[in-house]
Amino acid sequence: MSILIKLYGNLRENVKDVDLEEGLPVTFNVEDKNVHFVYDIVEKFAIREEDISHIFVNGKYSGIEKEIRDGDRVGLFPKNMALIFVEIPLESE
């Protein structure tokens, strides 16, 4: 399973031994058959849950329990980059 991970702000400090692309956010792929939920990523990189303010999976606001699939994109924002976020559904939804 290949997942694209984007870490914003100081969450970069949790990533060791991964070939990181230059720039911000830190962007890299994880290929791990044991990653099924966002919390698996958080655990894999020893990110403390209390250090995360927002999680997005495929551009949608999500929680740490969100199931992820091959090809998904996961963005993690730290507390010091907390956003005021409101999802406004389209009328057709």
N, CA and C atoms as an extended XYZ file, in Angstrom:
279
Properties=species:S:1:pos:R:3:atomname:S:1:resname:S:1:resid:I:1 pbc="F F F"
N         0.848       -1.179        0.000 N   MET     1
C         0.000        0.000        0.000 CA  MET     1
C         0.886        1.232        0.000 C   MET     1
N         0.625        2.164       -0.907 N   SER     2
C         1.399        3.402       -1.005 CA  SER     2
C         0.512        4.584       -0.615 C   SER     2
N         0.960        5.340        0.377 N   ILE     3
C         0.226        6.502        0.884 CA  ILE     3
C         1.140        7.724        0.777 C   ILE     3
N         0.614        8.823        0.248 N   LEU     4
C         1.358       10.077        0.192 CA  LEU     4
C         1.111       10.835        1.488 C   LEU     4
N         2.181       11.162        2.193 N   ILE     5
C         2.083       11.856        3.474 CA  ILE     5
C         2.614       13.275        3.309 C   ILE     5
N         1.887       14.239        3.882 N   LYS     6
C         2.340       15.630        3.930 CA  LYS     6
C         2.328       16.052        5.392 C   LYS     6
N         3.500       16.418        5.890 N   LEU     7
C         3.624       16.891        7.261 CA  LEU     7
C         3.915       18.378        7.242 C   LEU     7
N         3.135       19.132        7.969 N   TYR     8
C         3.276       20.581        8.021 CA  TYR     8
C         3.983       20.989        9.311 C   TYR     8
N         4.640       22.147        9.249 N   GLY     9
C         5.278       22.721       10.432 CA  GLY     9
C         6.316       21.820       11.067 C   GLY     9
N         6.328       21.822       12.391 N   ASN    10
C         7.357       21.094       13.123 CA  ASN    10
C         7.148       19.584       13.182 C   ASN    10
N         6.112       19.059       12.552 N   LEU    11
C         5.940       17.605       12.513 CA  LEU    11
C         7.050       16.943       11.692 C   LEU    11
N         7.737       17.717       10.877 N   ARG    12
C         8.880       17.227       10.095 CA  ARG    12
C         9.927       16.569       10.995 C   ARG    12
N        10.084       17.096       12.189 N   GLU    13
C        11.105       16.609       13.110 CA  GLU    13
C        10.902       15.148       13.497 C   GLU    13
N         9.710       14.612       13.302 N   ASN    14
C         9.427       13.230       13.663 CA  ASN    14
C         9.866       12.223       12.603 C   ASN    14
N        10.236       12.706       11.439 N   VAL    15
C        10.553       11.802       10.344 CA  VAL    15
C        12.063       11.609       10.254 C   VAL    15
N        12.463       10.369       10.455 N   LYS    16
C        13.881        9.999       10.365 CA  LYS    16
C        14.002        8.901        9.315 C   LYS    16
N        15.130        8.821        8.690 N   ASP    17
C        15.446        7.737        7.751 CA  ASP    17
C        14.457        7.628        6.596 C   ASP    17
N        13.907        8.767        6.160 N   VAL    18
C        13.012        8.792        5.004 CA  VAL    18
C        13.567        9.816        4.032 C   VAL    18
N        13.575        9.478        2.748 N   ASP    19
C        14.055       10.404        1.728 CA  ASP    19
C        12.989       11.478        1.513 C   ASP    19
N        13.225       12.651        2.081 N   LEU    20
C        12.248       13.732        2.029 CA  LEU    20
C        12.492       14.626        0.834 C   LEU    20
N        11.399       15.042        0.185 N   GLU    21
C        11.505       16.028       -0.878 CA  GLU    21
C        11.768       17.385       -0.243 C   GLU    21
N        12.444       18.242       -0.980 N   GLU    22
C        12.724       19.589       -0.489 CA  GLU    22
C        11.437       20.395       -0.403 C   GLU    22
N        11.438       21.387        0.470 N   GLY    23
C        10.318       22.306        0.573 CA  GLY    23
C         9.338       21.939        1.666 C   GLY    23
N         8.332       22.778        1.768 N   LEU    24
C         7.296       22.587        2.771 CA  LEU    24
C         5.957       22.510        2.080 C   LEU    24
N         5.042       21.710        2.483 N   PRO    25
C         5.182       20.746        3.567 CA  PRO    25
C         6.139       19.626        3.177 C   PRO    25
N         6.598       18.894        4.171 N   VAL    26
C         7.425       17.717        3.921 CA  VAL    26
C         6.515       16.678        3.276 C   VAL    26
N         6.929       16.169        2.132 N   THR    27
C         6.103       15.233        1.380 CA  THR    27
C         6.896       13.973        1.090 C   THR    27
N         6.305       12.821        1.380 N   PHE    28
C         6.966       11.556        1.110 CA  PHE    28
C         5.919       10.452        0.997 C   PHE    28
N         6.322        9.346        0.425 N   ASN    29
C         5.441        8.183        0.301 CA  ASN    29
C         5.786        7.147        1.350 C   ASN    29
N         4.765        6.503        1.868 N   VAL    30
C         4.929        5.377        2.783 CA  VAL    30
C         4.362        4.164        2.080 C   VAL    30
N         5.172        3.131        1.991 N   GLU    31
C         4.701        1.874        1.422 CA  GLU    31
C         4.799        0.833        2.521 C   GLU    31
N         3.660        0.547        3.131 N   ASP    32
C         3.636       -0.346        4.293 CA  ASP    32
C         2.293       -1.060        4.324 C   ASP    32
N         2.321       -2.371        4.247 N   LYS    33
C         1.071       -3.138        4.246 CA  LYS    33
C         0.372       -3.124        5.605 C   LYS    33
N         1.050       -2.621        6.646 N   ASN    34
C         0.462       -2.564        7.981 CA  ASN    34
C        -0.183       -1.219        8.299 C   ASN    34
N        -0.234       -0.322        7.335 N   VAL    35
C        -0.868        0.982        7.536 CA  VAL    35
C        -2.288        0.912        6.986 C   VAL    35
N        -3.266        0.993        7.890 N   HIS    36
C        -4.676        0.900        7.504 CA  HIS    36
C        -5.500        2.105        7.969 C   HIS    36
N        -4.981        2.818        8.974 N   PHE    37
C        -5.685        3.954        9.554 CA  PHE    37
C        -4.696        5.095        9.750 C   PHE    37
N        -5.201        6.316        9.899 N   VAL    38
C        -4.333        7.462       10.144 CA  VAL    38
C        -3.492        7.213       11.391 C   VAL    38
N        -4.089        6.609       12.424 N   TYR    39
C        -3.318        6.397       13.650 CA  TYR    39
C        -2.124        5.477       13.431 C   TYR    39
N        -2.151        4.621       12.414 N   ASP    40
C        -0.985        3.793       12.092 CA  ASP    40
C         0.184        4.663       11.621 C   ASP    40
N        -0.117        5.712       10.874 N   ILE    41
C         0.922        6.641       10.418 CA  ILE    41
C         1.473        7.415       11.608 C   ILE    41
N         0.581        7.913       12.444 N   VAL    42
C         0.986        8.671       13.628 CA  VAL    42
C         1.901        7.821       14.507 C   VAL    42
N         1.517        6.578       14.702 N   GLU    43
C         2.320        5.670       15.522 CA  GLU    43
C         3.659        5.346       14.847 C   GLU    43
N         3.638        5.093       13.560 N   LYS    44
C         4.850        4.738       12.807 CA  LYS    44
C         5.928        5.807       12.929 C   LYS    44
N         5.523        7.076       12.957 N   PHE    45
C         6.486        8.169       13.017 CA  PHE    45
C         6.564        8.806       14.403 C   PHE    45
N         6.031        8.131       15.403 N   ALA    46
C         6.116        8.577       16.800 CA  ALA    46
C         5.652       10.019       16.965 C   ALA    46
N         4.549       10.351       16.290 N   ILE    47
C         3.943       11.671       16.442 CA  ILE    47
C         2.921       11.569       17.563 C   ILE    47
N         3.028       12.449       18.520 N   ARG    48
C         2.065       12.421       19.627 CA  ARG    48
C         0.732       12.990       19.142 C   ARG    48
N        -0.325       12.290       19.450 N   GLU    49
C        -1.655       12.711       19.005 CA  GLU    49
C        -1.974       14.131       19.470 C   GLU    49
N        -1.534       14.483       20.653 N   GLU    50
C        -1.826       15.822       21.179 CA  GLU    50
C        -1.044       16.921       20.454 C   GLU    50
N        -0.085       16.557       19.603 N   ASP    51
C         0.657       17.541       18.817 CA  ASP    51
C        -0.011       17.834       17.475 C   ASP    51
N        -1.068       17.117       17.150 N   ILE    52
C        -1.759       17.283       15.871 CA  ILE    52
C        -3.017       18.116       16.073 C   ILE    52
N        -3.194       19.115       15.207 N   SER    53
C        -4.424       19.914       15.291 CA  SER    53
C        -5.445       19.468       14.251 C   SER    53
N        -4.980       19.196       13.016 N   HIS    54
C        -5.901       18.856       11.943 CA  HIS    54
C        -5.335       17.726       11.095 C   HIS    54
N        -6.238       16.886       10.601 N   ILE    55
C        -5.891       15.772        9.721 CA  ILE    55
C        -6.790       15.860        8.500 C   ILE    55
N        -6.177       15.746        7.330 N   PHE    56
C        -6.932       15.703        6.088 CA  PHE    56
C        -6.558       14.439        5.327 C   PHE    56
N        -7.564       13.734        4.830 N   VAL    57
C        -7.345       12.568        3.974 CA  VAL    57
C        -8.020       12.871        2.646 C   VAL    57
N        -7.222       12.886        1.588 N   ASN    58
C        -7.714       13.221        0.252 CA  ASN    58
C        -8.441       14.565        0.227 C   ASN    58
N        -7.918       15.521        0.994 N   GLY    59
C        -8.476       16.868        1.005 CA  GLY    59
C        -9.698       17.052        1.873 C   GLY    59
N       -10.134       16.009        2.576 N   LYS    60
C       -11.302       16.116        3.452 CA  LYS    60
C       -10.866       16.017        4.906 C   LYS    60
N       -11.448       16.888        5.732 N   TYR    61
C       -11.147       16.882        7.157 CA  TYR    61
C       -11.484       15.521        7.736 C   TYR    61
N       -10.559       14.951        8.489 N   SER    62
C       -10.725       13.594        9.007 CA  SER    62
C       -10.221       13.504       10.431 C   SER    62
N       -10.432       12.344       11.020 N   GLY    63
C        -9.946       12.062       12.366 CA  GLY    63
C        -8.864       11.006       12.331 C   GLY    63
N        -8.286       10.770       13.476 N   ILE    64
C        -7.187        9.823       13.576 CA  ILE    64
C        -7.637        8.383       13.313 C   ILE    64
N        -8.933        8.103       13.451 N   GLU    65
C        -9.467        6.759       13.225 CA  GLU    65
C        -9.824        6.506       11.762 C   GLU    65
N        -9.613        7.479       10.903 N   LYS    66
C        -9.988        7.371        9.492 CA  LYS    66
C        -9.224        6.241        8.814 C   LYS    66
N        -9.960        5.367        8.136 N   GLU    67
C        -9.339        4.295        7.363 CA  GLU    67
C        -8.721        4.890        6.104 C   GLU    67
N        -7.539        4.403        5.759 N   ILE    68
C        -6.881        4.883        4.547 CA  ILE    68
C        -6.620        3.708        3.616 C   ILE    68
N        -6.570        4.038        2.334 N   ARG    69
C        -6.410        3.019        1.295 CA  ARG    69
C        -5.246        3.378        0.389 C   ARG    69
N        -4.856        2.417       -0.407 N   ASP    70
C        -3.773        2.597       -1.363 CA  ASP    70
C        -4.040        3.830       -2.227 C   ASP    70
N        -3.043        4.697       -2.338 N   GLY    71
C        -3.161        5.895       -3.160 CA  GLY    71
C        -3.710        7.111       -2.444 C   GLY    71
N        -4.118        6.976       -1.183 N   ASP    72
C        -4.650        8.124       -0.438 CA  ASP    72
C        -3.552        9.133       -0.130 C   ASP    72
N        -3.984       10.378        0.126 N   ARG    73
C        -3.112       11.472        0.538 CA  ARG    73
C        -3.509       11.886        1.946 C   ARG    73
N        -2.538       11.936        2.845 N   VAL    74
C        -2.802       12.280        4.241 CA  VAL    74
C        -1.970       13.507        4.610 C   VAL    74
N        -2.642       14.546        5.103 N   GLY    75
C        -1.970       15.756        5.565 CA  GLY    75
C        -2.161       15.920        7.061 C   GLY    75
N        -1.067       16.161        7.782 N   LEU    76
C        -1.119       16.343        9.230 CA  LEU    76
C        -0.592       17.731        9.582 C   LEU    76
N        -1.381       18.489       10.342 N   PHE    77
C        -1.007       19.834       10.776 CA  PHE    77
C        -0.742       19.832       12.282 C   PHE    77
N         0.333       20.492       12.719 N   PRO    78
C         0.632       20.557       14.149 CA  PRO    78
C        -0.223       21.608       14.856 C   PRO    78
N        -0.225       21.541       16.180 N   LYS    79
C        -0.990       22.498       16.996 CA  LYS    79
C        -0.608       23.949       16.699 C   LYS    79
N         0.682       24.193       16.459 N   ASN    80
C         1.087       25.587       16.246 CA  ASN    80
C         0.677       26.116       14.873 C   ASN    80
N         0.010       25.274       14.078 N   MET    81
C        -0.527       25.725       12.789 CA  MET    81
C        -2.033       25.461       12.731 C   MET    81
N        -2.674       25.497       13.886 N   ALA    82
C        -4.105       25.211       13.957 CA  ALA    82
C        -4.878       26.116       13.007 C   ALA    82
N        -5.852       25.534       12.361 N   LEU    83
C        -6.685       26.245       11.398 CA  LEU    83
C        -8.089       26.421       11.950 C   LEU    83
N        -8.759       27.440       11.508 N   ILE    84
C       -10.193       27.530       11.740 CA  ILE    84
C       -10.800       26.919       10.496 C   ILE    84
N       -11.404       25.764       10.653 N   PHE    85
C       -11.849       25.004        9.493 CA  PHE    85
C       -13.328       24.672        9.611 C   PHE    85
N       -14.051       24.972        8.557 N   VAL    86
C       -15.459       24.618        8.474 CA  VAL    86
C       -15.678       24.020        7.092 C   VAL    86
N       -16.201       22.807        7.052 N   GLU    87
C       -16.488       22.180        5.769 CA  GLU    87
C       -17.907       22.547        5.362 C   GLU    87
N       -18.035       23.153        4.193 N   ILE    88
C       -19.355       23.562        3.689 CA  ILE    88
C       -19.730       22.607        2.581 C   ILE    88
N       -20.745       21.779        2.812 N   PRO    89
C       -21.138       20.812        1.785 CA  PRO    89
C       -21.753       21.500        0.564 C   PRO    89
N       -21.508       20.928       -0.575 N   LEU    90
C       -22.138       21.422       -1.797 CA  LEU    90
C       -23.619       21.068       -1.773 C   LEU    90
N       -24.419       21.838       -2.443 N   GLU    91
C       -25.869       21.576       -2.425 CA  GLU    91
C       -26.215       20.209       -2.977 C   GLU    91
N       -25.397       19.686       -3.880 N   SER    92
C       -25.696       18.398       -4.496 CA  SER    92
C       -25.355       17.213       -3.597 C   SER    92
N       -24.689       17.464       -2.464 N   GLU    93
C       -24.307       16.365       -1.553 CA  GLU    93
C       -25.404       16.027       -0.598 C   GLU    93
